[in-house]
């Protein structure tokens, strides 16, 4: 009888307590994504210049990954984080999320192109497909309260905003390749407060004048954590720092200007200042979790969207991030940073926007007390596509049947249960800086990485093979010495392209190489001296300019918005009218910029105009110049997709125009 009563009591206890176990709270999830933070840009990863105490203390309680990857640019990475797909599959392959979405039925890879274009180049989607069943939707449907704070860059219009992709709470603004208000409130207009500032839409609200957007994101994050401490939540914080235009706190920057890197590598005080602010934002989130008793019940992922920026604001690029010479930012940048790029990724090769390690290898740390061993390091090859399935695995949630994923879970690595079973990891970026080298794709298997470049290339140029364990800086191309390994990895690339349905660059069947071609000012001057200048005195920069059958075609070779034609207008003075006949498949914003009388200290001015996507159109731009027009630049939205110019003319009002027909053969 006594045994029976004991068994009955135990049964009743289990029956009464079982609902409590079944209803046990799921862990919270925080994804903290930094924009343009390089692999070496914090103390935990080896920097001796930047000061990141919160990131560094987080590393002591986290698993730190040494071989984690992202895409070379932000929008593709962001889309992959939320979908679990390679960019080759989801189609967002470049940082174009601030541009208008393409219409239904749009062809992202043309069947043919003009005879002056060597390759058919794919166009990136400017949005994430609303049909994707995102990580946010999966967690929301599992009972999580979800929030997106900060940069989005996955769709300009409301149907593509985070609220439509599974987020209950959203704090964001558009267009958003960079921060609103250039980092400081008010966020709806330019910092000078003059009329005509860039209007922004979204859910962002202005803060007190001068408020720093990174601090505001911390405020919003702490508020969300506090308000939802009684239920499981998913906080997706995508910081605006440390992306251009590099707004910074001068008091921090001044202190860093007095500091030296003992390695003699990094040393940009503006970047150090911005990283300090991002680190403080991260620290406030960690503190909020502690204060609310949630630190042990929260999975935290710290990551970056691409490699560190090593190319902007250098003296030789002549662009200083598309800003004018009279912009106070340029003076500010040069005062503190000289001609230093934002960061240095040494020992990694190159940086943001490239397929080398400096452009794709990123910091990644995970923490979950009691489940992920603190202070550990992993060399597992993981990346952006793996976040979604890994989180589901850790949370005990099934993979959604409706969502095709390329990523694999590395939860067993995080739990120290074994190695990751993955044959190869791929990175795909089909946007190159020249028609010959039209982007590429790489496969990494073990220590080996093979890059295949697209374009009309011979095999000795097409392939680059590196052993990353022995040559982390990618200095020794072993492709010629290891043809068997090249063949094996190239076969994996073939399979990847076929499986994902990648719209990779292909030779243009209508290409005719024997056309007048001028790609730089020196070539233009030489052609002019020979009496055969196809650009008729214009000089091309930031683009390859080709003349064929009376049409000048500009294909961008650098950053978006950097392609222009320049011409010295002699003694032309006063207000003028610029007219042009132009055609663009994707459209975009252009501008006319005039330098004035540089000798007299005149400041450059500009007028914006819009090129609509579609057929030929004639545009008229009124230029309210005063005094001498001077050197005039015609910026056109030429990128991987070219812009065609049939003719251009400039005339003082009421006078006979000066016209360029581009009829050189």
N, C-alpha and C positions, 0 to 999 in steps of 0.2 A: 504493500500500500504506500509506504514511504517513497519507494522508487517511482511508483506511478505518479504521486503528487509532485515529485521533483521534475519528472519529465513533463508534466502538465505545465508547471511554472515556467520551465525553459521554453516550451512551445509558445505559451502566451507572451513571454518576453520577446521572443523573436518576432512574433506576429505584430506586437505593438511597436517595436523598434524598426521593423523592416521598412515601413513607409518613410521613416526619417532618412534611412540610408538611400532609398530610392530617390528621395527628393534632395539629396545632397547637392549643394551648389556647384555648378561647373566653374572652372577657373576663368577669370577675366583674360582678355587678350589685348595687348597694346603693340601696334606696329609703329615704330618711330623711324621715319624715312628722312634722311638728309639729302638735299639737292646738291649734286656736284661735289660731294665729299670724296676725296681720293683715298686710296688704300692706306697711305701713310700719314693721313691727316689727323691723327690723335696719338696721345702718348701710348695707349695700349697697343698700337700697331707700329710704334717706333719713332714717332716724331719727337724731336728734341727742341722744337721751337714753339709749336702751338701748345696752348694750355687748356687741357680738357679734363679737369679733375673728376667730373661726374661720369663721363664716359669711361675713364680709367678705373674708378671705383666699381662701376658696373661690371667691367671685365673681370674683376676679382670674384664676382659671384655668378659669372656666366660661362658658357662655352663659346670660345672665340674661334672663328673659322678663318683659315689662312688662304684657302683656295675657293672663295665664293665669287660668283660672277653676276653681272647684270648686262643689259644692252649698252651700247656706246652712248645712247641718248635717252632722255628721260621718259617720254611718252610710251615708247615700246616697253620699257621696264615696268612702268606703272600698270599698263594693261596686262602684262604677264603675271604680275603679282596678284591681281584680282581674278584672273581667269585660269591660271595654271597652264597657259599655252605659250608656245614659242611665238615670237612676232611673225615668223613666216606663216603661221596658221591664222592668227587673229588679224593680220594685215596692217596693224599700226606699226610701221617700221621706222618712222622718223618723228622728230619733235614738232609735229604740226597740229597738235590738239587745240591751238588757239585760232585756227583758221576755220572758215565756214565748212560744215560737213558736205561731202559730195552727195549729189542727188541719187535716188534709187536707180539702179541699173547702170551706174557709172562703171566704165572699164578702167581698171587700175593698171593694166598693161596694154598699151595700144598694139594693134596688129601691124601697123606700119608707121613710118614717120617720113619727114622730108629727106631728100637725098643728101643733105648736109649733116645728118645725124647718124653716127656710126652704130649706136646701140639703141635698142628699144629699152627704155628704163622704166621700172615700175614706180607708181605713185603711192605714197603712204596714205592709209585712211586717216582722216582728221578726227576720228572719234572711236570710241569703243562701242561695239555693237550692243544695242539694248537687249538683244536676245541672249546675251551671255548670262549664265547663272553664276554670279560672282561669289567670291568668298564672303562678302558682306551679306548677300542674300542667304547663303547657306547657314551662316551664324544667326542671322535674324530669325530664320525659320526654325532654328534649334532653340529659340528662346532668348537670344541675346539682344540687348539694347545696343544699337550700332551708331557710330558717329564718324564722320569724316571732317577733319579740320585741316585747312591749309590748301596748298597748291593741288589742283586737280589735273588740268592739261590733258583731259581725255574727251573733250567735246565742248564746243563753244555755245551751243544752243541748249535750251532747257530739256529737250528729250534725252540729252546725253549727260545731264548733270548727276552728281552722286545720289541725289534724292531718288532718282529713277533706277539706281543700281544697288539698292538694298540698304541705304543709310537712312536711319530715322532722324538723325540730327546732322546738319551740314553747315559749315562755316567756310565759304569759298567765294571766289570772284573770277570774272572773265572779262577780257581775254587774259590768259595767265601763263605765258612762257616764263615770266619773271614775277616779282612781287608787286602787289598793288601799292600805289603811291610811292613807288621806289623806296619801299621799306618803312616810310613814316606817314602817320595820319596827318591830314585827311587822305583817305585812300581813293577817293573818286576823281581827284584832279592831280595834275603835276605838282611837285613840291613848291614851285614858285607861286602857285595859287592864281595864275593868270587865267582869264577866260579861255575856253577852248581846250581845256585839259581833257585827257582821255576819260570818257565816261565808262564806268564799269557796272556790270550786272552780276547778280548772284545773291548770296545771303550775307555777305560781309557788311558790317556797319562801321562807321568811323569811330575812332576813339578820341581821347583828348589830343589836341594839337601836338604833334611831335612824338606821339606814341610809336614805339618800334614794333613792327608786325610780329617779330619773333617772340617778343614779350607778350603780345596779345594772344598768340597761339597758346602760350603757357597758361594764361588766364583762363582761356576757354577750355583747355584740357583739365585743369584743376576743377573747374566748375562742373564739367561733365562727370568726372570721377566722383566728386562729392555727392552730386545729385543721384548717382546710380550705384552707390556703395552697397545697397541692399539687394542687388540683383546682378547677374552676370552681364558684362558689357564687352563690346569690341570697340576700341578707340584706334582709329586709323589716322595718325597725325603725320602729314607730309609737309615738312618744314619748307619755307621759302628760302631760308639760308642754306648753302652759301652761294646761291645763283646770282648772276649779274642782274641789275647794275651795281651791285656791291655797296648798298647803303650800310653804313657802319656807325658805331658810336665813337666820336672823336676822342673821348677821354680814354677809351680802351686802346684805340689805334696809336695814340701818342705814346702810351706806355710800351707797346710792342715795338715802336720805332726805335727804341733804345736797347732792344734785346737782339742778340745774335745767336744763330743756330751753331752749336759747337761742331756739327758735322759740315757746316758750310753749304747746306743744301737749300732749305726753306728759309724764307725771310720776308714775306710780304705782310706788313703789319695790318693792312686792311683785312686780308683773309683771316689772320690770327684774331683780329677783333670780332669778326663775324662768327667764327667758330666758337669763341668764348661765349657769345650770346646764345648760340644754338646749344652749347653745353649747359648753360644756365637753364634754358628751357627744359632740357632733358632732366636736369637735376631737380627742378620743381615738380616734375611728374613723379620721379622716384620718391620725393619727400611726401607728396600727396598720398601715395599708396601707403607709405609708412604711417602717416597721420591717421588714415582711415582704417588701419588694420588689414590692408589688402595685399601687402607685399608678398606674403607667402602663397597667396591664391591668385597670382597674376602671371601669365606667360608674357614676357617682354621680348620683342624682336627689335634689334637695332641694325639699320641697314642704310645703304646709299643707292641712288638710282643709276649712277654711272661713274666712271673714273673721274679723277680730278681734272679741272680745267687748266690746261697748260699753254693755251694759245691766245687768249683774249688780252687786249690792251698792251700788246707788245708794240714797240715803236715801228717795227718794220711792217706791221699789218696795215698801218695807215687808217684804220677804221675806228679804233677805240670803241668797239661795240656799237657801231653805226651812229655814234654821237657826233655832233658838230664841234668844231674847234672852239666855239664860244661857250660851250656847255661848262658850267662850273664844276661838274663831276670830273672832267678831264684834268683840270687844274688840281683838284683835290686828290685824284688818283696819283698823279705824278708827284705831288708834294710828299705823299707818304710812301708810295711804292716804286717811284721811278718808272722804269720800263719792265718791271718784273711781271710775269704772268701771275694769275691768282695763286697757283700752287705748283709744286714740283713733286712728281711721283717716283723719283729715284728710290729704288733701283729698277722700277718698272719702266718700260719703253713707252714713250708718247703719253697721250691722255685722252680726255673726253672727245667723242666723235670719231675714234679710230678703233680698229679691231685688235690692236696690240694690247698687252696686259694692262698698260696704264689707262686705257680707255674702258676696260671691261671688268677688271678685278676690283672688288669693293670690300669694305669692312662689313662684317656680319657677326653679330653676337646674339645668343639666346640665353635667357634665364628663366627658371621656374624652380624655386626652392623645393628640395625634397624629390625632384624628378630629373633635373638636369644638374650634373655634378658641377659645382662651382670651381672657378679658376682653372678650367681645362681648355685644351686647344685641340682642334681637329683639322686635318688636311684633306678631308673628304671634298670632292669636287661637287659643289652644289650651286644652286642659283635661283634666280627670280621665279622661274616656273615651278619650283618645288615648295614654295611657301604654303600655298593653298592645300595641297594634299598632306603636307607635314602637320599643319595645324589640325586638320580634321582627324588625323591619326592620333595625335596627342590627346585630343578631346574625346576620342572614342566615337566619332561621328562617321557615318558611311560616306563614301564618295557618291556624289549625286549622279544618278544614271544619265541625266540629261546633259551633263557637262563633260565634253571630251577634254582630257588633260594630257599634256606632254610630261608634266612634272611627276616626280616620284617622291614618296615620303622618305625622309631621312630621320624619322623619329627614333629608330633603333640606334642611330649614331648619337643622338641627343641623350638617349637613355643609357649610353655606353653598353649596348647589347651586341654590337658587332659592326662590321664595315658596311658601307653602302654598296649595293649591287646595281651598278649602272654601267653599261658598255661604253657609252660616250656621251659627252655634253656638247651642245652646239651653240654657236652664236652667229646670227645672221643680220647683215646690214648692207642692203643692196643699193646704197647711195654713195657714189664715189665723187672724187674731186676733179675727175677728168673723164671724157668719153672712153679713153683707153682703159683706165682702171675704174670700172663702174661698180664700185663696192665689192663686197665679198662675203665669205662665210667661213667659219672655222669649226673644226671638230677637235675636241680634247679627249684622249683616251689614256688613262694613266698619266705618265709624265709627258706624253707626246702631244703636241698641238700642230695641226696642219691648217694653214690658211690657204683657201683657194680664192683668187681674185677673179672677178668677172671682167669681161672685155676681150678685145681682139689681141690676145697675148700669146707669146710663145711659152712653152712649159717652164723654161728657166726663169721666167718672170711670174707666171701664173701661180706657182706654188711656193710657199714658205713653210719649212718644217723646223720645229724647235723642240729640244728636250728641256722642259722648264725646270726640272730638278737641277740640271747642270748649268743651265743658261737662262736664268730668270729674266734677264734683261733683253732676251731675244736678239742677240748679236750675231749668232752663227746659224745661217740658213743651211740645213742639212739635207734639203730636198734632193740635190744632185747626187749626194753620197748614199742616200737611202731610198732608192726607187721602189723597192718592195713595200716599205712602210708607207710611202706616199700613196701607192696604189690601194693599200688596205684602207687607209683613212679616207681617201677620196671616194672609195666605194660606199663608206658610211655616209659621206656627204650626199652622194647621189640618192641614197635611200632616204635621208632626212628631207631633201628637197621634194622628192616624190611624195612622201608620206604627208607632209604639211601642205602640199599644193602651193609651194612658194612661187611668187611671181618674180623670178629673178631676171636680171638683164639678159637680153638676147641680141644677137646681131640683127641689124635692120636690113631686110632684104632689098630695100630701095636705096641703100647708101651708095653714093658716088663720091669717092675720095678726091677727085680732081676738081675741087672748088676753091675759090679764093678764101683763105683762112687767116685770120689775125687773132692771136690769143693774148698779146701783150703790147704795151706801148713801143718797145724797141722794135718788134716786128713791124708794127704800123709805120714807124719812122723809116725803116729800111724799105718797105714797100712804096712809101711815098717818094723816097729818093729815086726809086727806079721808075717812077711815073705810073705806078699801078697800085694805088692805094684803095683797096676795096671798101674801106671805111670812110673815105672821102674826108679825111682830116680828123675824124673822131678817134679817140683812144679808148680801148676796152680794158676794163679792170674788173677783177672778181668774176670773170666769165670768159668763155671762149666765144668769140664773135666770128661768124661764118657768113659770107655773102654768096648767094646762089640765085640766079634768075631774078635779080632785082629785089631780093628779100634778105635782110640782115637778121640772122638768128643768133640769139644770145642764150648760152647754156651756162648756168652758174657753176663755178668751181670752188666756191668757198661757202661762207655762212649765208643764210637767208637774208635778203635785203642788201647784199653787198655788191651786186652786179650793176655796173653803170658804164655809160659812155660819156667821155669828157671832151670838151672842145673849147678852145680859146676864142671868144667872140669879138676880139679886137676892140674897137671903139664904140660898139653898140651900147646905147645908153637909154636909161629910163624904162618905163613899163613896156613889156613886150608880151606877145601872145605866142605860145608854143603849141603847135599842132602836130599830131602824129597819127599814123594808121598802124594799128597794132593788133596782134592776135595771140591769145594764150589759152591753153587747154584748161588751166586751173585758176587763172586770174590772180589777183592780189593787189597790194598797194604799191604805188610808185611815187616818185617825187622829182621835181625839178629843183636843183640847187644851184645858186649862183654865188660866186666868191667875191664879187665886187672888185674894187681897186685895192689889191693886197698891199701895194706900196704905201697907200694912204692909211693902212690899218683898218680897212673895211671888214666887217664881220659877215661871214657867209649866212645866207638866208635860204629858205626852201618853201615850196608849196607842194602839198600832197595831192595825189589823184588816185583813182581806182580803175584798175583794168578788170573788166568783167570776164568771166570764163566763157569761152565759146568762139564764135566766128570773128571775122575782121570787124573792127570798130574804129571810128575816128574820134579822137579826144582833143579837146581844146582846154589849155591851161593858161589862165591869166597870171602873169608874173609881175607883181608890183615892185619892180626894182627901182632904186633911186641911184642916180649916178651911173658909172660904168658897170656893165653887166659882168665883165671879166670872164674867167673860166667858168663854164656852165656844165653841170653834170646832169645827165638824164638817167635816173635810177629806174630800172624795170624789174618786176618780180620774177626774175630768172633764177631757177634752181635746177634740180634734176630734170624737171619738165621745162623745156625751153620757151622763150618768148620771141615772137617774130615781129620785126619792124619793117613795114613796107616803105615808108618815107617819113621824114620829119622836116619841120620848118619852124623858123623863128623870125618874127618881124616886130618892129616897133608898130604901135597901133596906127593904122592908116597908111603904112608904108609897104613897099613891095617886100615879100618875105624872102629870106635866104632858105633854100630848099635842098635837101639831100635825098636822092632817089636810089642810091646804092646799086647803080647799074654796072659796076665794074665786073668784068668777066674773068 
